[in-house]
């Protein structure tokens, strides 16, 4: 009878681990199951409740101290490097303003196909400007304009085809 009670207690403790996933109750459940096995194999321990409790406490604590470090990595994973949150991937990414943004008034940006509220990091940003994401507070992004805006003249991709290019005039050309 004593071994059945210890086996039931062990099963209850093992099931309780699912509700309290600290990976501690498992060892007390295993200690109770081991106690049930010892009592079933050594019938002279039947009725010696003080010895049963000492055996259960000793096996539970020793297995907890000896095995938890090794088994928790296997069963629970390693907490050392959690995967990045989706927001951490957004830092430094580019977006486009779809409404002007001033330091006093938030505007909107288009980022990954969605419109988001955005605030400026201290300057006015006109509509159509490419911005860099610096941070986020809930659903509002903190942005700053990139170095080159659509209003600025872009460098031609092929300087030799641009008649106003200094390369065409022979200045700063690597072959002259």
Steps between C-alpha positions, in 0.01 A plus 500: 500500500780746584668454163174574317458827692857604412442408134183710488680791670784469248258509209319802641829687545611415146168627362522814718823589321292587194322768704817631668777462240796578725643150452505429875186295564629238254775403743261473795270289282789276398602476868149383588501244217841374610368482857204292376743261328722466808200438728362239261839321492566536874177408681659562843471877424119470495367709787836667569373837388784700649750297293284532188487879534876520563567278197264710283651831613857373453445352153301804386753758622804308380354447154395866488848621591684250281286489186300823463782696338558235235143397432345848497704594191373188329134531602457877537742640243768758569391847610836657407420650159130554442400554138474863400161660519354606168562864594876450543514408132342838416780712649702663224251400230381748238145624453330778301299785642145519367408803714733778613649456846590795721650503850164622634267285291532130414462388141483165325750270334458202271702210634477141376179577314319651800436858607639582847493809717845657531665783688813688406824489692504880498456636148225548244482219246303563179274249328681253272824503700685179569553467874693271733321340796672582829252358748141421580258575782200267472375566144683830439838492329779751569664593170766724354551589134765313307788698354349519151138612458293487179530881473878480477657436163615144471830401342450348155567129484719538188699828519632461145146534358416819695603809296544710814725243660855594585607161365379603155703817515811303586539626855555241769488223243722207593645471149597867454 
